[in-house]
Amino acid sequence: MQDQIDEITQRLDDNDSNLQDFSDNLDSSLNDVNDTLSQQSDSIDTLTENSGQLTFPLTQDTIDLITEQSPTIMTYLRNNNYIGTVSLGAGSATVSNNLATTTSLIITSRSTSGGTLGHISYTTTSGSFTLSSSSATDSSTIIYFIIN
């Protein structure tokens, strides 16, 4: 009789252990699901915050694609002075533009090379920005795009 009671007790202990393992696995799975849902919720929040915004590298190919596909956008950007060109003289040029602020991002690309080429940098003030080449004899034509 004692053997049978011991056997039943052992089975109950085994079942309890199996049930605990199952419960632990279920908890772990639920935590994984919650983590995934949280990540997806964060992704949805990010998409909602950035709704309507395009993010892409500005290359000549991108500019060409925009020009080919959306001439209205390029016309708007040009007509409203977001995009323009300027020729460097003695390695620099100052562009007066009311869109420029001290926090503006100026994206540049060399459209025509001239003189000894250098690296282009910029400084902004309220109402203008200055493009500077690391070469004082750089006379290239530079395309600029102002982002605020």
C-alpha positions in Angstrom: 0.0 0.0 0.0 2.8 2.4 0.9 4.4 1.6 -2.5 1.3 2.6 -4.3 1.0 5.8 -2.2 4.6 6.6 -3.0 4.0 5.9 -6.7 1.0 8.2 -6.7 2.9 10.9 -4.9 5.8 10.6 -7.4 3.3 10.9 -10.3 1.7 14.0 -8.7 5.2 15.5 -8.2 6.1 14.8 -11.8 2.8 16.3 -13.0 3.4 19.3 -10.8 6.9 19.7 -12.2 5.6 19.3 -15.8 2.8 21.8 -15.1 5.4 24.3 -13.7 7.6 23.8 -16.8 4.6 24.4 -19.0 3.6 27.5 -17.0 7.2 28.9 -17.3 7.2 28.3 -21.0 3.9 29.9 -21.4 5.1 33.0 -19.4 8.2 33.2 -21.5 6.1 33.0 -24.7 3.7 35.7 -23.5 6.7 37.9 -22.6 8.1 37.4 -26.1 4.7 38.3 -27.6 4.5 41.4 -25.4 8.0 42.4 -26.5 7.2 41.9 -30.2 3.9 43.9 -29.8 5.8 46.7 -28.0 8.4 46.8 -30.8 5.7 46.9 -33.5 3.9 49.6 -31.6 7.1 51.7 -31.5 7.5 51.1 -35.2 3.9 52.3 -35.9 4.5 55.3 -33.7 7.7 56.2 -35.7 5.8 55.7 -39.0 3.0 58.0 -37.7 5.5 60.6 -36.5 7.3 60.6 -39.9 4.1 60.4 -42.0 4.5 62.3 -45.3 8.2 62.7 -45.0 10.6 61.3 -47.5 14.0 60.2 -46.4 16.6 59.3 -49.0 20.2 60.2 -49.8 20.5 63.3 -52.0 22.5 62.3 -55.0 22.5 63.5 -58.5 20.6 60.3 -59.4 18.0 61.2 -56.8 17.7 64.8 -58.1 17.4 63.4 -61.6 14.6 61.0 -60.5 12.7 63.8 -58.8 13.2 66.0 -61.9 11.9 63.2 -64.2 9.0 62.1 -62.0 7.9 65.3 -60.3 8.8 68.5 -62.3 6.3 70.3 -60.1 8.3 69.6 -57.0 11.6 70.8 -58.6 9.8 73.9 -60.0 8.5 74.7 -56.5 11.9 74.2 -54.8 13.7 76.3 -57.4 11.0 79.1 -57.4 11.1 79.2 -53.7 14.9 79.3 -53.4 15.3 75.9 -51.7 17.6 74.8 -54.5 20.0 76.9 -56.5 23.5 77.1 -58.0 26.4 79.3 -57.3 29.9 79.6 -58.7 32.9 79.7 -56.4 35.3 82.6 -56.8 38.7 82.1 -55.2 37.3 79.1 -53.4 34.2 80.6 -51.8 30.8 82.1 -52.4 28.2 83.8 -50.2 24.5 83.2 -51.0 21.9 85.6 -49.7 18.8 83.6 -49.1 16.0 84.4 -46.6 15.5 80.6 -46.0 19.0 80.3 -44.5 19.1 80.2 -40.7 21.9 79.4 -38.3 20.5 75.8 -38.0 19.9 75.2 -41.7 21.3 72.1 -43.3 22.9 72.9 -46.7 23.4 69.9 -49.0 25.9 70.6 -51.8 27.0 68.8 -55.0 29.5 69.9 -57.5 27.8 70.3 -60.9 30.7 71.7 -62.8 34.4 71.4 -61.8 36.7 74.3 -62.1 40.2 75.2 -60.9 41.9 73.0 -58.2 39.1 71.1 -56.5 38.8 71.1 -52.8 36.4 69.8 -50.1 33.3 72.0 -49.7 32.0 73.2 -46.3 29.5 75.8 -45.3 28.6 78.3 -42.6 25.2 79.7 -42.1 23.9 82.9 -40.7 20.4 84.3 -40.6 19.6 85.2 -44.2 22.7 83.8 -45.9 25.3 81.0 -46.1 28.9 80.8 -47.3 30.3 77.9 -49.2 34.0 77.4 -48.8 36.4 75.1 -50.6 39.6 73.8 -49.0 41.3 75.0 -52.3 41.6 78.8 -52.8 41.6 78.2 -56.6 38.4 76.1 -56.7 36.1 77.8 -59.2 33.5 75.1 -59.5 29.7 75.6 -59.8 27.9 74.2 -56.8 24.3 73.0 -56.5 22.8 73.7 -53.1 19.7 72.5 -51.3 18.5 74.2 -48.1 16.7 72.1 -45.5 15.2 73.6 -42.4 
